[in-house]
Amino acid sequence: MYSMRWGFETSFRTLKYSVGLLYFHSKKAELILQEIFANLTIYNFTQLIASIPIRKNGKKYKYQVNISVAVNICRNLFLDRISPQKCEAAIRKYILPIRENRKFIRCLHSKPAFSFTYRVA
């Protein structure tokens, strides 16, 4: 069941941390709603740009855009700090390989807890 929700979970993580929806900067309900819609607009625009597949000739992997960096670049594009051509070049600079069918075995056992009782004395 959790694997079916994985896309939603990663979207909310991106919205909270990369886009900046973790904290609100106003107190009035109308302004909070405006801030939510502005962040959703940035998120949707960034996802639209990041959905374009990037393939490098002669390379082993397909590549994807680094969303955290792409959000900041798209925000600068909306604020007219950079041109669309520079935006595309900057986003292409920060790409990550897509590694499919990874075989690394995850270590799921917990580490032992340490006691901090030495501070009590």
Secondary structure, DSSP 8 states (H G I E B T S, - for coil): -GGGGHHHHHHHHIIIIII--SS-S-SSHHHHHHHHHHHHHHHHHHHHHHTS-EE-TT-SSEEEE-HHHHHHHHHHHHTTSS-HHHHHHHHHHSEEEE--S-------S-------GGGT-
